[in-house]
Amino acid sequence: MTTLFPPGRAAGLDRLADFVPRAGHPYAVGRNSDPGPDAPGAVSRLSPYVRYRLVAEQEVVAAVLAEHSYAAAEKFLQEVLWRTYWKGWLELRPGVWRRFLDERDRQRDGFPAARALAAAEAGATGIDGFDDWARELVATGYLHNHARMWFASIWIFTLRLPWALGADFFLRHLIDADAASNTLSWRWVAGLQTPGKTYLATADNIARFTDGRYAPQGLAREAVALTEAPVAAAGVLPVPVAPDPRRAALLLVTPEDLQPEAVIGGGNAIAGAVVVTGDDWIWGDKARGFAGAAAVETATRVRAQFGCPVDVVATLDAPALLAAARASGATQVVTPHAPVGPVADALAQLAPALAREGVTLAQVRRSWDTQFWPHATKGFFPFRERIPALLRIMGLG
């Protein structure tokens, strides 16, 4: 982990600076090729830093547009905005997250082919490429995006394993594991996200984009879309409870946004801070290691920015948060907005317990999210058409 993804904001900014010159043509022509875990490729490998917002999407886009035109870097910029789109799509349809969790739990309890599932997770299926990707994922916490698509397709259509257990396997091992991007990408491969549209992995495509390293035989020749009950229409983006600038606040930092100084303005009187490494909210050991080390680095930045005492804790519950608020003299807890996922679920449970003791929980949403998320009402392509105009509104056009 420390070799592939050194944790912390500084490491993310260094990686961004190194990648920006290659964000145009080199990325566009090489982005689909997976040269293997030890070989340099065209992709940025910024995803863990962006996932925990050590480096924000807006920062990435601004850095790229400072050196390239939108047209020249369009492929990469769209890839960044896919992450924003997925989060917005799930934010407008939070029931899909609950649907995934229910399906995962149901399959865990009742899936009969335990040996086939274990073989797939161990990389012992005998399928060329797939087995190496399974082992690479467990060993490194990372897979190239194209390999993720191939893997998911083979899991669902060749091995006929439940998609939700495949999505769970990724969540338990990816350093950049993200509720929206992971869940909805697996749904897309399965034909659920865009009903009827699936992704079929083929030996020719795999051989082409792995430079002949793999050419698996015996793959499914068709990908019949999975089906489900209709998904509810997109809702309205909720308006978060705003912090009261007249009241002392305890800053709560979660792994969903490890750059709180970019979100919480100086108008809030921050009396203390709690930075949570997220052992209860992050699935895999490698992700916990990355996020935990990054959280410690974040605590140093929080102390410097807000000049307040900072506690770093592994887990959090209502009594501990209330005790920290009382110790700092705060009557409200302020935190960067947590999108749909385990942290949001936890905060929804914490808020009533805090309120009963007279402490409010306020979440501050980034302007980037407020600008883009409401447009994730349909598929990505209508969203994509709005990107240039929305970037101009954000001062990036």
C-alpha positions, -999 to 999 in steps of 0.1 A, spaced: 0 0 0 27 25 10 45 20 -23 15 22 -46 -6 48 -27 14 68 -1 -13 82 22 -20 119 27 -29 150 9 7 160 0 12 126 -17 -21 131 -37 -10 166 -48 24 152 -59 6 125 -79 -17 150 -95 12 173 -105 30 144 -120 0 133 -140 -13 166 -153 11 168 -183 -3 134 -195 -40 142 -190 -46 150 -226 -36 127 -256 -15 102 -236 -44 95 -213 -70 93 -241 -51 68 -262 -38 47 -233 -65 48 -206 -81 14 -215 -48 -5 -215 -39 -25 -183 -1 -32 -184 -2 -50 -150 4 -40 -114 41 -33 -117 41 -15 -151 36 22 -157 3 30 -175 -17 59 -188 -42 63 -159 -36 87 -130 -40 64 -100 -55 93 -82 -87 74 -72 -79 68 -35 -70 105 -30 -102 117 -47 -123 90 -30 -114 104 5 -113 139 -9 -77 144 1 -76 159 -33 -111 171 -45 -126 167 -79 -126 204 -83 -88 206 -77 -81 179 -102 -102 195 -129 -87 230 -122 -52 216 -124 -59 198 -157 -76 228 -173 -47 251 -163 -26 231 -187 -50 217 -213 -81 228 -231 -114 210 -222 -114 193 -257 -78 181 -253 -84 165 -218 -121 156 -223 -117 119 -218 -99 123 -185 -122 151 -173 -152 129 -180 -137 101 -160 -134 125 -130 -170 136 -135 -182 99 -136 -174 98 -99 -194 130 -93 -222 116 -114 -224 83 -95 -225 100 -62 -252 124 -74 -272 96 -89 -272 76 -56 -278 107 -36 -311 112 -55 -320 75 -51 -307 64 -17 -330 34 -17 -307 17 -42 -279 16 -16 -303 -1 9 -313 -25 -19 -277 -35 -25 -271 -41 12 -303 -62 15 -293 -82 -16 -258 -87 -4 -270 -100 30 -296 -123 14 -270 -138 -9 -245 -142 19 -270 -162 39 -284 -183 12 -261 -187 -18 -256 -224 -23 -224 -225 -43 -199 -216 -15 -170 -234 -32 -174 -215 -64 -176 -183 -46 -145 -191 -25 -126 -201 -57 -134 -168 -74 -123 -147 -44 -91 -168 -41 -83 -165 -78 -86 -203 -82 -111 -206 -111 -86 -215 -138 -98 -185 -159 -68 -167 -174 -66 -131 -162 -95 -133 -138 -75 -153 -112 -46 -129 -114 -69 -99 -110 -85 -115 -79 -51 -120 -64 -39 -85 -75 -69 -69 -58 -63 -87 -25 -26 -80 -26 -26 -44 -36 -60 -30 -30 -63 -18 -66 -73 -28 -101 -72 -9 -133 -107 3 -142 -109 -19 -174 -98 -49 -153 -126 -41 -129 -151 -43 -157 -137 -75 -171 -137 -91 -137 -173 -81 -129 -185 -94 -163 -168 -127 -158 -180 -130 -122 -217 -124 -133 -220 -139 -167 -193 -167 -169 -192 -178 -133 -228 -169 -126 -221 -156 -92 -244 -130 -75 -234 -95 -85 -239 -82 -50 -213 -106 -36 -189 -94 -63 -195 -58 -54 -190 -68 -18 -157 -85 -27 -145 -52 -42 -157 -32 -12 -137 -55 11 -104 -50 -8 -103 -18 -29 -84 11 -12 -107 34 -32 -139 15 -22 -168 39 -26 -205 31 -21 -217 50 -52 -190 42 -78 -186 5 -68 -223 -3 -64 -235 14 -95 -206 2 -117 -215 -34 -108 -251 -27 -114 -242 -13 -148 -222 -44 -158 -251 -66 -147 -277 -47 -168 -295 -32 -138 -283 4 -138 -292 10 -174 -319 -17 -177 -311 -41 -204 -276 -27 -211 -248 -51 -200 -211 -53 -204 -197 -85 -219 -160 -93 -214 -144 -110 -244 -111 -127 -249 -102 -105 -279 -108 -73 -259 -89 -86 -229 -60 -97 -251 -59 -63 -269 -58 -42 -238 -34 -64 -218 -9 -65 -247 -16 -102 -251 -9 -111 -214 -43 -127 -212 -67 -143 -236 -91 -163 -215 -111 -191 -231 -145 -203 -222 -160 -169 -214 -198 -164 -216 -208 -155 -252 -238 -134 -242 -247 -112 -212 -283 -115 -205 -293 -85 -183 -304 -92 -147 -337 -79 -137 -352 -63 -106 -381 -43 -93 -383 -8 -108 -361 18 -91 -379 49 -77 -376 80 -98 -349 105 -88 -358 126 -58 -348 161 -49 -314 168 -34 -320 174 3 -310 207 18 -286 200 47 -290 216 81 -267 246 81 -244 253 111 -252 282 133 -222 306 132 -232 321 166 -226 288 184 -194 270 193 -189 239 171 -172 206 174 -157 197 140 -163 160 130 -140 147 103 -149 114 86 -132 95 58 -158 108 34 -139 142 34 -104 144 47 -100 180 36 -124 197 60 -105 230 58 -118 234 23 -154 229 34 -158 245 68 -154 283 66 -138 306 91 -172 319 101 -177 289 123 -162 290 158 -145 256 159 -138 248 196 -125 213 190 -123 185 165 -127 148 162 -111 130 133 -124 94 128 -102 69 110 -133 49 101 -127 14 113 -165 9 115 -172 26 81 -144 13 58 -145 -22 46 -110 -36 39 -78 -37 58 -59 -19 30 -85 9 28 -84 12 66 -47 15 66 -47 42 39 -76 62 54 -62 58 89 -28 72 80 -44 99 60 -67 108 89 -37 113 112 -21 136 86 -55 154 83 -55 160 121 -23 179 118 -38 202 91 -69 207 112 -49 218 142 -30 243 121 -61 256 103 -85 259 132 -61 262 162 -81 238 183 -75 205 201 -80 175 179 -87 139 189 -81 110 165 -103 80 171 -109 48 153 -146 45 159 -174 68 171 -207 66 189 -232 91 203 -219 91 239 -183 97 227 -193 125 204 -214 141 231 -185 139 255 -162 155 230 -187 183 224 -192 190 261 -154 190 266 -150 216 240 -180 237 250 -197 231 217 -235 229 213 -233 217 176 -214 192 156 -203 204 122 -191 180 95 -185 179 58 -215 163 41 -213 125 39 -229 111 7 -251 80 7 -231 51 22 -220 38 56 -210 71 71 -242 88 61 -261 58 76 -241 63 109 -247 100 110 -284 95 105 -284 73 136 -262 97 156 -283 129 149 -314 120 170 -292 109 199 -273 142 198 -305 162 194 -320 147 226 -290 162 245 -294 196 228 -266 192 203 -274 197 166 -256 179 138 -249 202 107 -235 189 75 -218 213 50 -220 202 14 -193 212 -11 -204 237 -38 -191 212 -64 -216 186 -52 -245 212 -49 -238 223 -85 -235 189 -102 -255 163 -82 -290 177 -91 -282 169 -127 -277 132 -122 -314 125 -128 -309 103 -158 -280 85 -176 -245 98 -178 -248 111 -213 -274 138 -205 -252 147 -175 -221 148 -197 -237 174 -220 -240 198 -191 -204 194 -179 -188 223 -198 -215 248 -188 -214 237 -152 -176 240 -151 -180 276 -164 -204 283 -135 -177 270 -112 -152 293 -127 -134 265 -145 -145 270 -181 
